[in-house]
């Protein structure tokens, strides 16, 4: 019984960790997501 609880806890921690990393990565390179970089999005540091 105790081994099952430890295994379940470790599994849930790994799953939550993977989900957080995937959520922080954003929607990916397609579309106009937060990680999409093209020349229209660049801002010149000199006004």
HUTA-V113420 format. One record per pair of residues at least 12 apart in sequence whose C-alpha atoms are under 8 Angstrom apart, sorted by the first residue. I is the first residue (numbers start at 0). GAP is how many residues later the second one is. Records with the same first field share a line. If there is no record, write none. Layout:
I=GAP ; GAP
This chain:
none
